Amino acid sequence: MEASRRVSLLLLAIIGCCACLVGCRAQLPVPARTDGFVYGGKPPAWGETVVVEAFFDPVCPDSRDAWPALKKAVEHYGSRVSVVVHLFPLPYHSYAFIACRSIHTVNKLNPLFVYPLLEKFFKYQEGYYNQPTYTKSRATVVDEITKNLVVSIIGESNLSAYKAGFNDSQSDQAARISFKNGCARGVAGTPYFFVNGIPISDSGSPLEYKYWISILDPLVGKM
């Protein structure tokens, strides 16, 4: 009996050590800046504004449909509500990661480019779904995204800087960190929302404007 107990304790110790090692290996890289893009350019003042975090995939139709109502609600409250969009490229959308890299790259050129490009992806995302791009090479799709979406936002003068930035490791790493950040917080699909750090139970599908008002009104009233 005592020998069996010692074996059980030894097994528990081994399992504990393995768990610690896995935990160490799974440590997320800490980015130089907080992940996400603030809508309107003003960083959220935690404790002073209601903070909505949205996880979007630029080529996800539900993310596209979720943005107008959230944007309208945020603009309704002005400085009392802040929105931070995190990019979360779904692995079953073939060019979601490329789209996210593109947005991270234009952010380095000028943060004011981020939301115009995100909205452009939303508007023309059907051209970058799996089926329309099935027979195209990655280089062809990247070139189409650059010519059809990016140039009109950043201008020809920034094109060489964009191409250089898109091909360096920083945009790749930034997009990976965005994805890992979402996974670490339990995000499994898009759109996914947090309000003041708390997940919204109806995440996973677009939320109507009146739904956002019903959530935000009481919180804004308590500020």
GIRAWO-V563923 format. One line per field, one symbol per residue. psi: psi as a letter, one per 20 degrees, with the letter a starting at -180 (. if undefined). burial: + if it has 9 or more other C-alpha atoms within 8 Angstrom, else -. Layout:
psi: ???
burial: ???
This chain:
psi: ghghghgghggggggggggggghghjpqporhqpqrpppiipqpnpiiqpopppoqphkphhgghhgggggggghhiciipqpppppnophjohkghggghgghghhhgohiighhgghggghkhhijrgghjgjqrghgggggggghgggighqhhjghhggghhjrighggghgggghggghjjpirqqpqqokipqphjqiqpprghggghghghghhi.
burial: ----------------------------------++-++----+----++++++++++++-+++-++-++-+++-----+++++++++++--+-+++-+++++++++-+-+-++-+++++++--+--+++-++-------++-++++-++++++---++--+--++----++-++-+++++++---+--++++++---++--+++++++--++--+--++---
